Amino acid sequence: MSPLRQALADYLAVRRSLGYKLAYPEHLLGQFIAYLEDARAGTVTTAHALGWATLPGGDAWWHAQRLSMARGFAQYLHTIDPAAEVPPAGLIPARAPRATPYLYSAGDITALIAAAGSLRSPLRAATYQTLIGLLTVTGMRVGEAIRLDRADFGPAAGVLTIRDSKFGKSRLVPLHPTTTQAISGYLRLRGRLHPGPSDPAVFISPAGTRLIYCNVHATWRKLVRTSGLQARSPHCRPRPHDLRHSFAVASLLDAYAAGQDGEATLALLSTYLGHANPAHTYWYLSAAPELMTLAGHKLEHHLASRP
């Protein structure tokens, strides 16, 4: 292992000891080290960090993100190698574009599940059909779903255990009986199609290994094309994470339709989704035309009832 790669391994170990997961930064910083090795650079320089960060592909925000990752590693490296240069902060000014949530309709979900059924491998088809269904009815993060182990599924109690998720939080997710039945059915089918997988994951690939985040996104893009879903704008495209937005909006709409207290429902929803701050749940709901319309009607009713 080269000194730079050893330094990267040590850097990641230090940050993970503080609670960071760093799966994606590890992947990108590995590419950065390869870039430095190809350039025969013995350490990090500002010129090399900037050159790697601005490689073709992506926009200014993406280039700034890459440079930020390189800068974090350079700061660590400088403590053990004074020759390492730390790129100045703000060298690539960019503001993160926030995507507009794509709110899936029931028809969209049906189309995606049907598209998943057309995947070549029967196990892959069943895996993605069940994964889409679970994300739809629980609002789980994609990463949470693919990190599930079989031991985290309690069919008798109808509960999933989400362990060490975002911000290091864990929580219990109660399931509707039909969801429990669907997961149990998938596990039985999986056992027949791929008996005795070595990986403890709930959702596995045809090779019997845990699903990988980037592969899920690649398959999702394929399912979106197959199902005929279209982007509503350049910043509103059907992403897996938008199932979480859709779940939050549908939950609050159902609560209002049942005459329940919206504020109380929102507090419960924030806990159920595993948000560290209820403000994050408000963001999920702010982009929903249905809720904005409902809020407008409530305001009109309130104003009309005033003396």
C-alpha positions in Angstrom: 0.0 0.0 0.0 1.4 3.4 -1.0 1.9 6.1 1.7 -0.9 8.1 0.3 -3.3 5.2 0.4 -2.2 4.4 3.9 -2.8 8.0 4.9 -6.3 7.8 3.3 -7.1 4.6 5.2 -6.0 6.3 8.5 -8.0 9.4 7.7 -11.2 7.4 7.1 -10.6 5.4 10.3 -10.2 8.5 12.4 -13.4 10.1 11.0 -15.4 6.9 11.3 -14.4 6.7 15.0 -16.3 10.0 15.3 -19.4 8.5 13.9 -19.2 9.3 10.1 -20.0 6.5 7.6 -18.1 7.9 4.6 -19.0 5.2 2.1 -19.3 7.6 -0.8 -16.3 9.9 0.2 -14.2 6.7 0.5 -15.0 5.9 -3.1 -14.3 9.4 -4.4 -11.1 9.9 -2.4 -9.9 6.5 -3.7 -10.3 8.0 -7.2 -8.4 11.1 -6.0 -5.5 9.0 -4.8 -5.4 7.2 -8.2 -5.3 10.6 -9.9 -2.3 11.6 -7.7 -0.6 8.4 -8.4 -1.1 8.7 -12.2 0.4 12.2 -11.9 3.3 10.8 -9.9 2.5 13.3 -7.1 4.0 12.4 -3.8 1.5 14.4 -1.8 -1.6 16.6 -2.2 -1.1 20.0 -3.9 -3.8 22.6 -4.6 -3.2 22.3 -8.3 -3.8 18.6 -8.3 -6.8 18.8 -6.0 -8.4 21.4 -8.3 -7.5 19.5 -11.4 -9.2 16.3 -10.0 -12.2 18.2 -8.7 -12.9 19.8 -12.0 -12.5 16.8 -14.3 -15.2 16.7 -17.0 -18.7 15.8 -15.8 -21.0 17.4 -13.4 -21.7 21.1 -12.6 -20.0 23.7 -10.4 -21.7 22.4 -7.3 -20.4 18.9 -8.0 -16.9 20.2 -8.6 -17.1 22.1 -5.3 -18.2 18.9 -3.5 -15.3 16.9 -4.8 -12.8 19.7 -3.9 -14.3 19.8 -0.4 -13.6 16.1 0.1 -10.1 16.5 -1.2 -9.6 19.5 1.1 -10.7 17.5 4.2 -8.2 14.8 3.4 -5.5 17.4 2.7 -6.1 19.0 6.1 -5.5 15.6 7.8 -2.5 14.8 5.6 -0.9 18.2 6.3 -0.7 17.2 10.0 1.7 14.3 9.1 3.2 15.8 5.9 4.0 19.5 6.1 4.5 19.5 2.3 0.9 18.7 1.7 -1.1 21.7 0.5 -4.6 22.5 1.7 -6.7 24.1 -1.0 -8.3 27.4 0.1 -11.9 27.2 1.2 -14.3 28.6 -1.4 -11.9 28.0 -4.3 -14.9 26.8 -6.4 -17.9 28.9 -5.2 -21.1 27.0 -5.8 -24.5 26.8 -4.2 -26.2 23.4 -3.8 -29.2 23.1 -6.1 -32.1 21.6 -4.1 -34.1 19.2 -6.2 -37.9 19.6 -6.3 -39.5 16.4 -4.9 -41.1 14.2 -7.5 -44.4 13.1 -5.8 -45.3 9.6 -7.1 -48.9 8.8 -7.8 -50.4 5.4 -7.1 -50.3 4.8 -10.9 -46.5 5.7 -10.9 -45.8 3.1 -8.2 -47.8 0.5 -10.0 -45.9 1.2 -13.2 -42.5 1.0 -11.4 -43.4 -2.3 -9.8 -44.6 -3.7 -13.1 -41.3 -2.5 -14.7 -39.3 -4.3 -11.9 -41.2 -7.5 -12.7 -39.7 -7.4 -16.2 -36.1 -7.6 -15.0 -34.4 -10.6 -16.3 -33.4 -12.4 -13.1 -36.5 -13.7 -11.2 -34.6 -12.9 -7.9 -33.7 -9.4 -9.1 -37.3 -8.8 -10.1 -38.7 -9.9 -6.8 -36.0 -7.9 -4.9 -36.8 -4.6 -6.6 -40.6 -5.2 -6.5 -40.4 -5.7 -2.7 -37.9 -2.9 -2.2 -40.2 -0.4 -4.1 -43.2 -1.6 -2.1 -41.4 -1.2 1.2 -40.0 2.3 0.5 -43.5 3.3 -0.6 -45.4 2.2 2.5 -42.7 3.1 5.1 -40.9 6.2 3.8 -37.6 4.6 4.7 -34.3 5.9 3.3 -32.9 3.7 0.5 -29.7 3.2 2.5 -31.8 2.0 5.5 -33.6 -0.5 3.4 -30.5 -2.0 1.8 -28.7 -2.2 5.2 -31.5 -4.3 6.7 -30.4 -7.7 7.9 -32.8 -10.6 8.3 -32.5 -10.3 12.0 -33.9 -6.8 11.8 -37.2 -8.1 10.5 -39.6 -9.3 13.2 -42.6 -10.9 11.4 -44.4 -11.9 14.7 -44.4 -8.3 16.0 -44.7 -6.7 12.5 -41.7 -4.5 13.1 -38.5 -3.5 11.3 -35.5 -2.4 13.4 -33.5 0.4 11.7 -30.0 0.4 13.2 -27.4 3.2 13.3 -29.0 5.2 10.6 -28.4 8.9 9.7 -26.9 10.9 12.7 -26.3 7.5 14.4 -30.0 7.1 15.3 -31.9 3.8 15.5 -35.6 3.3 15.5 -38.5 0.8 15.2 -40.7 0.9 12.2 -44.1 -0.8 12.7 -45.5 -2.5 9.5 -49.0 -3.0 8.2 -49.8 -6.8 8.1 -49.8 -6.8 4.3 -46.3 -5.4 4.4 -45.2 -8.0 6.8 -46.7 -10.7 4.5 -45.0 -9.2 1.5 -41.5 -9.3 3.1 -42.1 -12.8 4.4 -43.1 -13.9 1.0 -40.1 -12.3 -0.6 -37.8 -14.1 1.9 -39.4 -17.4 1.2 -39.0 -16.9 -2.6 -35.5 -15.7 -2.1 -34.7 -18.8 -0.2 -35.9 -21.0 -3.1 -34.1 -19.0 -5.8 -30.9 -18.6 -3.9 -30.7 -21.0 -1.0 -28.3 -20.3 1.8 -26.9 -16.9 0.9 -23.9 -16.0 2.9 -24.9 -12.3 3.3 -27.3 -11.6 6.2 -29.0 -8.8 4.2 -32.7 -8.9 3.5 -32.4 -7.6 0.0 -29.8 -9.4 -2.1 -28.6 -9.4 -5.7 -28.7 -12.5 -7.9 -25.2 -13.2 -6.7 -26.5 -13.5 -3.1 -24.8 -10.3 -2.0 -26.2 -7.1 -0.3 -27.5 -4.5 -2.7 -25.1 -1.6 -3.4 -26.4 2.0 -3.3 -25.1 3.1 -6.6 -26.4 -0.1 -8.3 -29.9 0.6 -6.9 -29.9 4.1 -8.4 -28.7 2.7 -11.8 -31.5 0.1 -11.8 -34.0 2.8 -10.7 -33.1 4.9 -13.8 -33.8 1.8 -15.9 -37.1 1.2 -14.2 -38.1 4.9 -14.7 -37.4 4.6 -18.4 -39.2 1.3 -18.7 -42.3 2.6 -16.8 -42.5 5.7 -19.0 -42.2 8.2 -16.0 -41.0 11.6 -17.2 -39.2 14.4 -15.4 -41.5 17.3 -14.6 -38.6 19.8 -14.8 -34.8 19.8 -14.9 -34.9 19.8 -11.1 -37.8 17.4 -10.6 -36.9 13.9 -11.7 -38.2 10.6 -10.3 -35.6 9.5 -7.7 -35.8 6.7 -5.2 -35.6 9.2 -2.3 -38.8 10.9 -3.6 -40.8 7.9 -2.4 -39.9 9.2 1.1 -41.3 12.6 0.2 -44.4 11.0 -1.3 -45.0 8.9 1.9 -44.8 12.0 4.1 -47.2 14.0 1.9 -49.7 11.1 1.7 -49.6 10.5 5.4 -50.5 14.1 6.2 -53.2 14.2 3.6 -54.7 11.0 5.0 -54.6 12.5 8.5 -56.4 15.7 7.4 -59.0 13.6 5.5 -59.6 11.6 8.7 -60.1 14.9 10.7 -56.9 14.3 12.8 -54.7 17.1 14.2 -52.1 18.0 11.6 -49.5 19.3 14.0 -49.7 16.1 16.2 -49.5 14.0 13.1 -46.5 15.9 11.9 -44.6 15.3 15.2 -45.4 11.6 14.9 -44.4 11.5 11.3 -41.0 13.2 12.0 -40.2 10.5 14.6 -41.4 7.7 12.3 -39.2 9.0 9.4 -36.2 9.2 11.7 -35.6 13.0 11.3 -33.3 14.7 13.8 -35.3 17.9 13.5 -39.0 18.4 12.6 -37.9 21.2 10.2 -36.6 18.5 7.9 -40.1 17.0 7.8 -41.6 20.5 7.0 -39.3 20.6 3.9 -40.7 17.3 2.7 -44.1 18.7 2.8 -43.5 22.3 1.5 -43.2 21.3 -2.1 -46.6 19.4 -2.3 -49.3 21.3 -4.2 -52.0 19.3 -2.5 -50.9 20.4 0.9 -50.5 24.0 -0.2 -54.0 23.9 -1.6 -55.3 22.4 1.6 -53.5 25.1 3.7 -55.1 27.8 1.5 -58.6 26.4 2.0 -58.0 26.3 5.8 -56.9 29.9 5.7 -59.9 30.9 3.7 -62.2 29.1 6.1 -60.5 30.7 9.1 -60.8 34.2 7.6 -64.4 33.6 6.6 -65.3 32.6 10.2 -63.8 35.7 11.8 -66.3 38.3 12.9 
